[in-house]
Structure formats: structure tokens, C-alpha cells
Amino acid sequence: MSRPNTFIVTVKLAKNPEHDPENKKVGSCPYSPLCTDVTGEHHSYLEESFPDEQAIRAHLEGQGVHVTRIEAVS
């Protein structure tokens, strides 16, 4: 049985004037139900819905999302 392709995807959101790197807020963000820095610009999440990096990038960038990094998880 083959495992699904799993990637860690990091996206960049718009700057939030409430962001304080010395006082991070925990909660949910657009990419995770439990985020350790909800006001921060960069968010990483696991993605298993796409076969490869190019498909993920095309999907997100097609929605206007700035992708900063995609890493395959082995």
C-alpha cells in the first residue's frame, strides 16, 4: 500500500499590525486549527491532497496565496 505524498507547505500572509513576536497568540488560523502564532506572517501546514509540489504551488498561487516553501515529508 502506498502512502500519500505529504508536504510541509509554508505560506505568507499579509502583515498584521497586531503581531508581536515577543507575545505570540495561540489559536486557529486559515491553515491550522491550532496555530502557535496566529498574527504572524508565515504559516506552515501539512498537505496531502496533491501529487507533487508543482500541483500545490499552482493551486495556491491560483488563489493569490504567496507560497514561500514546500518540503516533501518522507
C-alpha positions in Angstrom: 0.0 0.0 0.0 1.5 3.4 -1.0 1.5 6.3 1.3 0.0 9.6 0.1 2.5 12.3 -0.8 2.9 14.6 2.2 4.4 18.1 2.1 5.0 20.8 4.6 3.8 24.0 2.9 4.7 27.5 4.2 2.7 30.4 3.1 3.0 34.1 3.7 0.0 36.2 4.7 -0.3 40.0 4.8 1.5 41.8 7.7 -0.7 42.1 10.8 -0.2 45.3 12.8 -1.2 43.3 16.0 1.8 40.9 15.5 4.2 40.9 18.5 6.9 38.3 18.1 7.6 38.6 21.8 4.0 37.8 22.7 2.7 35.2 20.3 -1.0 34.4 20.3 -2.2 30.8 20.0 -5.5 30.0 18.2 -6.7 28.9 14.8 -5.5 30.5 11.5 -6.6 29.9 7.9 -4.3 26.9 7.6 -4.5 25.2 11.0 -7.0 24.7 13.8 -4.1 25.1 16.3 -1.5 27.7 15.4 1.2 28.9 17.7 1.4 32.4 16.2 -2.0 33.4 14.7 -0.9 37.0 14.0 2.4 36.1 12.3 3.0 36.4 8.6 4.3 32.8 7.9 2.2 29.7 8.4 3.1 26.1 7.8 0.8 23.2 7.4 0.7 19.5 6.2 -0.7 19.0 2.7 -1.7 15.5 1.4 -4.2 16.4 -1.3 -1.8 16.9 -4.2 0.6 14.6 -6.0 3.5 16.9 -6.1 5.0 20.3 -5.3 4.0 21.9 -8.7 0.4 21.0 -8.2 0.3 22.5 -4.7 2.0 25.7 -5.9 -0.3 26.1 -8.9 -3.4 25.6 -6.7 -2.4 28.1 -4.0 -0.9 30.7 -6.3 -4.0 30.4 -8.4 -5.9 31.6 -5.3 -3.4 34.5 -4.8 -1.6 32.8 -1.9 2.2 33.6 -1.6 4.0 30.2 -1.2 7.4 30.6 0.5 8.4 27.0 0.8 7.3 23.4 0.1 9.1 20.4 1.6 8.4 16.8 1.0 8.0 14.7 4.1 9.4 11.2 3.9 
